[in-house]
Amino acid sequence: MRLKSFRPERIITMLVDGKNYQSIWLDKIDRGKVMVIDQKRLPFFFEIKELCSVEDIYSAIKDMTLRGAPLIGAAGAYGIYLATLEMNSLTNIPDHLANASRYITSCRPTAVNLSWAVKYVMDKLKGNFASPSLSEIALDAANEVCETEKENCRRIGNYGINLIEDISKDKKGEPVNILTHCNAGWLACIDYGTALSPVYFAHDKGIPVHVWIDETRPLNQGARLTTWELGNHGVPYTLITDNTGGFLMQKGKVDIVLVGSDRTTRKGDSANKIGTYLKALAALDNKIPFYVALPSTSIDFSLSDGIREIPVEERAPDEVTSVNGLVNGEIGAVRICPEGADAANWGFDITPARLITGLITEKGICRAEEKDIRNMFSNKFK
Amino acid sequence: MRLKSFRPERIITMLVDGKNYQSIWLDKIDRGKVMVIDQKRLPFFFEIKELCSVEDIYSAIKDMTLRGAPLIGAAGAYGIYLATLEMNSLTNIPDHLANASRYITSCRPTAVNLSWAVKYVMDKLKGNFASPSLSEIALDAANEVCETEKENCRRIGNYGINLIEDISKDKKGEPVNILTHCNAGWLACIDYGTALSPVYFAHDKGIPVHVWIDETRPLNQGARLTTWELGNHGVPYTLITDNTGGFLMQKGKVDIVLVGSDRTTRKGDSANKIGTYLKALAALDNKIPFYVALPSTSIDFSLSDGIREIPVEERAPDEVTSVNGLVNGEIGAVRICPEGADAANWGFDITPARLITGLITEKGICRAEEKDIRNMFSNKFK
């Protein structure tokens, strides 16, 4: 089996202790190891985890070792590649890969990138099941998914910086105050991020920015990951509870809201981490621009009405009844309610298009309206 | 010094392990001890704390051993009583009490009940500084504050139950789904509660109810206290994160929102625990009734514009950067973000009157409009 070398492009922005990282990559020596930063351990411990099987990929997505719509897409793509390594002469190849594909796709239902990326790789394999280069084709396709998403995120930053720069002109040197929810940074993607990509670009260009970070209960991706990302990069930030954004907007302390998306319909309704909808309402009420940054791989052109049609994942209640964090130098959990308390845990809510000022995509910024989305992505409409 | 006996009225609703409690009372034997349930230890440990000095009262309010607008008012009133016990023959009585009054009132700025209750007791003392019955007068006044607030809360329940009953008529035996934020139950008051009083009355009348409880970061009064209260009373509930209410409303899973108030202006703008405003926006967006339940002691008739005029407390950032809960059988904290992360912690936001369907008061239910509030409380307008 011949494998093209996978050479991570040098990246200028994503720093951990001054060293460049992506959130996923193939091991340079052992081509059967997909490497990821273990996001469950951040920000307390920076650890790299090896994923060597379809089951490893499934578990890592399921238990949030890796998360974020573009990243789980990339992981799903590598999952199909790993599936091609799990075959022997007796394997029914089409069945084996179809099963792996279904299994990985079933892992988390809301982000459409996962099924998109798995389908992307599977489409490349069709007609090549008998090829001795099957694994190579799969790896090339998975690498293409990564490179596509990286380039998408870079372009999102390139377009989005203009919004921040425009606001900055009226701020007389004061920082532009950006509010974000959850983590839509490079950890959630392969590189750059979606909502945070314009922030990194602005900061690197010398535009003063300050980010209000929602902690994002129950799993605290804001408190754990976005703080860590921005802190490593030197971007000023302030952590707040999920309850605080409305107050800040009432007090004129937010200039723009930037969030990511797990799935956006062709009409612009956007599923994102639960609580996003509440910030969109507050932004509208206070006349603050609210932008959703996303690659077109997060757009589900087959759906129209987000609230009715986007499946929303329900997760285990213990993520609500307890909180993870650092205690005595180790990661541990505290229970925050009476023993046996009933709790419920949905992962996403839907921000209706009418609350969204615009979508920041790899093709540019457009209104969250079917006509504009259709104009921008005419090739994706059927 | 002769002291009238303080006989807690038998209460039918507020149960802890089947026994009736109020959230504050004077010790029956030692009249220098104000007894409170230590709300910092709930729901993990049920402990009674003795407050024996002005300093004890101040600290207990400051560190949230007791909280809730009506309750901190009652505690402040008892604080003045305790101040009268901290005098000797050399004390300059007017100075001593004025200082105690200022000190206690300064403790937390947002809830107007505190300054109202302290002033209520101080007004009774004026002209009686030389009286040998000074302490008795102070105690009578503090008891009156408690009895007034209890009766207010009972009446709020009596009026508010009608809203729940009306909704129930269309539910065909399914429970009325009520969403609440923070804790506006009997723990926050002396008895019954404000937002929860109608819930208790409805439940006790056999109307099926189910309460969605926002956990209410940073101090988790919903997760710790409202769950505990409702659980003890047998009211069905489900704990959710603060991010979840909007999603539930989008999905038709909330019939009514009931919250308390720390300070409401004469035009109806209401300060309540931070995050309340976000739920009010979501309620309006989904055409769900949003009611603020409050005694008139929480109305500040001198204020008009809530966002501009109501002072909002800023608290220590470590309440945001860490979370308290039960770990290894003890109350402990986990840090949820990188060490040294910047964080900010405001306690309240303002729900503008335009988002409020109505106010549930001890005089009945009225619209959150100056004209209606003026009609209902004409004696309080100057």
Interface residues (C-beta under 8 A of the other chain):
Chain A: P43 E215 T216 R217 P218 N220 A223 R224 T227 W228 G231 P236 Y237 T238 L239 I240 T241 D242 N243 T244 G245 G246 F247 Q250 K251 K273 I274 G275 Y277 L278 K279 L281 A282 D285 I307 V312 V320 T321 S322 V323 N324 G325 L326 V327 G332 A333 V334 R335 I336 C337 P338 A341 D342 A343 A344 N345 W346 F348 D349 I350
Chain B: P43 E215 T216 R217 P218 N220 A223 R224 T227 W228 G231 P236 Y237 T238 L239 I240 T241 D242 N243 T244 G245 G246 F247 Q250 K251 K273 I274 G275 Y277 L278 K279 L281 A282 D285 I307 V312 V320 T321 S322 V323 N324 G325 L326 V327 G332 A333 V334 R335 I336 C337 P338 A341 D342 A343 A344 N345 W346 F348 D349 I350
